[in-house]
Amino acid sequence: MRPLRLELSGFMPFLERQELSFEELSLFAICGPTGSGKSTLLDAIIYALYGQTPRLGKQGLVELINPKSDKLVVLFEFSVKDGIYRIVRSLNRKRSGAELRLYHQDDSAVWRQLPEVTSAEVSAKLEKLIGLGYEDFVRAVLLPQGAFDSFLRGKPKERRDLLIKLLDLERIPIMMGIASDKAKQALNRLNFIADELTRLAPISQEAIEALAEEKLNLKDESASLELKLASLRQELQDLEALRKLFEDRGKQLNQLSGLEAQDEAVQQKRARLSTATQAQPLQQPWADLQELKGDLDKTLKEKLKQIEALSLKQLALDKAEGFLVELKERRERRLGEIDEGLERLATLTSDLNQLKALGGHLNLAKYHEATNPWHYSPQAWQELQQRQNQAEKLESFYEQKITLLSQQGKQLQQLQKHQQDSLKQLKEGHEQNLKETQKQLEKLQKVLQEVTTQQGQAKAQVSRLEQDLKQRLEEGKEARESFDHADKVYQEAEIRDRAAALRQHLHDGDSCPVCGQPITHLPATSGLEDLKALQKAKELASKRLEKSRDDYKQCQHQLQLWQDKLKEFTERQETLSQEMQEQEAKCYQLQQQQQARLATLEKEHQATLARAQKQAEEELGHFSQRISLLEEDLGLPQEAKVNLSSQLKAEREGLLAHFAHSIKEKSQGLDPETAPASLRQEKAKLNEALEKAQKTQQDSQQSYQQVQQSVAILDNRSQDQQKQLDKVQKSFDSKLRGAGFATVLDLEKALLSESLQQKLQEEIQHFEKQKSDLLLKLTNLEQALRLKTSAESFDAAGFQLKRSDYLSAEQRQKELLQRLGKIDSDISHNQVALARKEELILEQGKVQEDYDIYHQLRQDLQGNNFQDYLIRRMQQELSLRASKILRDTSQGRYDLYFQDDDYFVADAWHGGDLRSVKNLSGGENFMASLSLALALSESIAGSTLGALFLDEGFGTLDDHSLDLVANVLEHLSAEGRMVGIISHVSTLTERVPDRLRVIKSHEGSRLEWDV
């Protein structure tokens, strides 16, 4: 992939539309001040392609939008093997989600949008075109220069960790975990199969045949018992019908007696219903009169309530008017005081801001005393700052020395702990491997014992089936002889029967119907044969012969199956014996290897610890020399530094206390920070309180008038209701006397509701109908009993005896059926279990093979062995690729080698001897680390990348090293790659043919080519 054009707008820190063409570029520099947006150009390319950036990832991308813009748009054009493409990605601050479009340029240079619609489809298409995912693209395009300097000169563990991250080797432990899970699953399955085979050991064909024979016997008994149950069931049904007739007659007689006892109560209901009918016309007038009395009472109560409320409203109105007058006077007086205080505090704002800018606050004023020798002035504060800078610089060097000592101590402790942990981990791993190997050996022994047991069982089955086969053969021969004899007897009898049938119609002298010769003498006739009996005997012999053949075939089939199983068990036994020998040899070899590895690792740890201690002592010596030089330059020993720091701190606090005290005096007791807001808030509250009091007075006045009007309305309503009540009361009294009721109490007792009257009428009718129905039922029951029996009562004892016989037979039948069901279930279960047993034996061998494979794979991946092997191979390949680049850029002088877990260079100018890369100069080290970075970039991206970007990393190089760097970059661009560097080092950027300057301003950064 090679960039062609980049266009962006609203992408922080750029605001206006910026365009950058890469088509004529081979080697160029992007330069500009810090924070101008140099690295942002690379972020924009990565965001356009993958929708994320290295600094933000996929979250919080709205921060990429310039604060003065609501939207960012990035357009990026690039070329790949399949053609030229354009990606447009935009992000809106107000809407969630980004808009994404992908275009392709056809042969006529016309841009056509690709059919991919969703963001996921476009992203998948882009990754396929470029050939790299996000992580690989970032690692291959943005070379991590500082990281590869550490990679080249760092410790083996640091290089290992970096390669694991860059090459995504974290997947190796995941693979080991998967293999371990697979092995564990297979082992669990093997254990399960072994347990199942132990559980299924009692299952056999003989047990199934015994159950089948028991089933036939139980079926015969059940059939006989079913006939007995049918007879008893019919007898019980007849007796039950008779018993029910006697019970029904008794119930009906009891009900009739109960109804006759209710006659007097029914007569009382009839009288009550007649009185209610007479009072019915007065019910509605009485209800109307009660309603009028209730309305009048309600009105009088409401009138009294409103009069009480009117008194309360008068009190509230008087209170609101008095409070309003008092509040107006108090408000006018306080507003004048507030305005005066605000004017006085406004003059102190500038001094207060200056005090805060210097790091002080008003609370420091309480520390100011009359004897304070320091008085604040701008000149005094500036002189104090200069002295503080000198003291802080010296204190920083001492703190760095203390930090260095602490870091060295921690590093040595961590190294020792790491060595101890690695030895412990290795020992534990070795012990675990040995335990697992021994456990596997024990497992093989157990499996071998099981297979040997199964082999013995199979031999016994084969021997038994061979005997059964011989017996079946003899039985078959006997059945064949029986059938031949029965067939012969039947045929002879059939001939004699036909002859006898002809004899009845022939006489001496007749012609024979068979041969045509004259009959001279007829033989005497004997009794006719029973052909049906002979034919049945023949059929029975035929069935016996057929059954014998089937039994022989089935036995022969079973024998073949068990012979195959015996062969399989024998082969499995031989294989397991060989595996046990191999496992024992492997166990011994593993112990020897583990002891040798532990001894080697202990020696390596001792050497590494000694080198680390020596390096720490050298670093501490160099830093101590730097501190001594700095103390001489400053002219301040450590004791003076301590006294000076205390003096400067006291002087700073005295100046700030004096400044705060002067501000407090001018404010006349008010807090300049909080008082203005408090005074303005108080002023607003006074105005708000006045408005509230005015509204309260108005609301009280309106409420009083509303209640006064309600009292007048209620008074008029009560007078009208009293007149209407007097008129209705007079009319009702006249009707009450005319109906024959002396008082209203008599009327209320007589009145019944329509539903209650209806209920009384229905109860009377129901009583009469119920009595009539009972008499009819009793008559019918007496007739039915006379037809069935002449007895006056039911024989309960005989019925119970017959029922007991039936229940006993029924219980036995139920037990037989349950046992038959259990037998059917057992036969079915045993047949399934027998088939399951055979399947498990076959599965056991397959699962054992899977376990062996995954267990071996887990052991191969355990302990980072495979990961370390890949890392060593990768570093060897990287050194070969980097060596070629380094040789070309150094005019054949240097070659890079990786051996003994470290990097070395061979200098052709000095005999080609190997020396450590730590002895290289700054420029030489840069060339070596850059060559290594380029080699890894090629490993990640292959041939899909035509551009590289180096972001900073040149600021610490001297002039000679910069010349070497420039030669490397020119060499890369000469090979056809586009190389872009991001730097503020003018000595380097001036040697680059093209320079893109990023101009920083308040209105947003902009791009400008340096012509």
Disulfide bonds with the S-S distance in Angstrom:
none
